[in-house]
Every structure is written in structure tokens, then in C-alpha cells.
């Protein structure tokens, strides 16, 4: 007996179908690759800033009341 899918399953299927249609064109794949490359650079930059902020915060002496 198959389980009933529900709204989430339907939305997931629709999103997968839309992605398949979008990535079927070479032009869209190139655009997505470029966008992901830019996002990867931004994530690395943000990661470095976060690590720096954490390091500075851990090096400061704790304030007592």
C-alpha cells in the first residue's frame, strides 16, 4: 500500500520539475555555475570574517560584575 504524499511531496516534485526544465538549457547552466562561483567566494569571505570575530572575542578577557 502506497503512502499518501501530501502537499510537501507535491511541492517538492514541482520544484524538481522546474529545476529540470531550467537546467535543460545550456545557457541557464552557465548562469547558475557563474552565480554559484560568486556565492562560493562570498561564503568564504564571510567565513573568514566570522573566524576573525570569534578569535577576537575569545581573546578578550571576560568581564565580571
C-alpha positions as a LaTeX table, in Angstrom:
\begin{tabular}{lrrr}
\hline
Residue & $x$ (\AA) & $y$ (\AA) & $z$ (\AA) \\
\hline
Unk1 & 0.00 & 0.00 & 0.00 \\
Unk2 & 1.41 & 3.37 & $-1.00$ \\
Unk3 & 1.56 & 6.23 & 1.45 \\
Unk4 & $-0.30$ & 9.42 & 0.70 \\
Unk5 & 2.15 & 12.12 & $-0.37$ \\
Unk6 & 0.59 & 15.34 & 0.75 \\
Unk7 & 1.31 & 18.94 & $-0.05$ \\
Unk8 & 5.03 & 18.79 & 0.73 \\
Unk9 & 5.60 & 15.94 & $-1.71$ \\
Unk10 & 3.67 & 17.76 & $-4.42$ \\
Unk11 & 5.68 & 20.95 & $-3.90$ \\
Unk12 & 8.94 & 19.02 & $-3.88$ \\
Unk13 & 8.00 & 17.33 & $-7.16$ \\
Unk14 & 7.05 & 20.66 & $-8.72$ \\
Unk15 & 10.34 & 22.22 & $-7.64$ \\
Unk16 & 12.31 & 19.28 & $-9.02$ \\
Unk17 & 10.44 & 19.52 & $-12.31$ \\
Unk18 & 11.05 & 23.26 & $-12.56$ \\
Unk19 & 14.74 & 22.75 & $-11.85$ \\
Unk20 & 14.95 & 20.07 & $-14.55$ \\
Unk21 & 13.36 & 22.39 & $-17.10$ \\
Unk22 & 15.61 & 25.29 & $-16.05$ \\
Unk23 & 18.84 & 23.29 & $-16.21$ \\
Unk24 & 17.93 & 21.66 & $-19.52$ \\
Unk25 & 19.21 & 24.79 & $-21.32$ \\
Unk26 & 22.97 & 25.21 & $-21.59$ \\
Unk27 & 22.65 & 28.98 & $-21.10$ \\
Unk28 & 20.90 & 28.53 & $-17.76$ \\
Unk29 & 23.51 & 26.02 & $-16.58$ \\
Unk30 & 26.27 & 28.54 & $-17.37$ \\
Unk31 & 24.43 & 31.28 & $-15.48$ \\
Unk32 & 23.90 & 29.02 & $-12.48$ \\
Unk33 & 27.56 & 27.99 & $-12.49$ \\
Unk34 & 28.64 & 31.63 & $-12.55$ \\
Unk35 & 26.24 & 32.54 & $-9.75$ \\
Unk36 & 27.40 & 29.60 & $-7.61$ \\
Unk37 & 31.02 & 30.63 & $-8.15$ \\
Unk38 & 30.27 & 34.14 & $-6.90$ \\
Unk39 & 28.32 & 32.79 & $-3.93$ \\
Unk40 & 31.20 & 30.48 & $-3.01$ \\
Unk41 & 33.59 & 33.45 & $-2.89$ \\
Unk42 & 31.17 & 35.40 & $-0.69$ \\
Unk43 & 30.73 & 32.46 & 1.68 \\
Unk44 & 34.49 & 32.06 & 2.06 \\
Unk45 & 34.85 & 35.79 & 2.72 \\
Unk46 & 32.10 & 35.74 & 5.34 \\
Unk47 & 33.63 & 32.65 & 6.95 \\
Unk48 & 36.97 & 34.40 & 7.34 \\
Unk49 & 35.28 & 37.42 & 8.91 \\
Unk50 & 33.37 & 35.20 & 11.34 \\
Unk51 & 36.52 & 33.31 & 12.34 \\
Unk52 & 38.29 & 36.63 & 12.92 \\
Unk53 & 35.42 & 37.93 & 15.07 \\
Unk54 & 35.32 & 34.72 & 17.11 \\
Unk55 & 39.07 & 34.79 & 17.63 \\
Unk56 & 38.94 & 38.42 & 18.80 \\
Unk57 & 36.02 & 37.67 & 21.12 \\
Unk58 & 37.76 & 34.69 & 22.70 \\
Unk59 & 40.99 & 36.62 & 23.23 \\
Unk60 & 39.27 & 39.40 & 25.21 \\
Unk61 & 39.23 & 38.95 & 28.99 \\
Unk62 & 35.85 & 38.11 & 30.47 \\
Unk63 & 34.04 & 40.96 & 32.16 \\
Unk64 & 32.92 & 40.33 & 35.73 \\
Unk65 & 30.17 & 42.15 & 37.60 \\
\hline
\end{tabular}
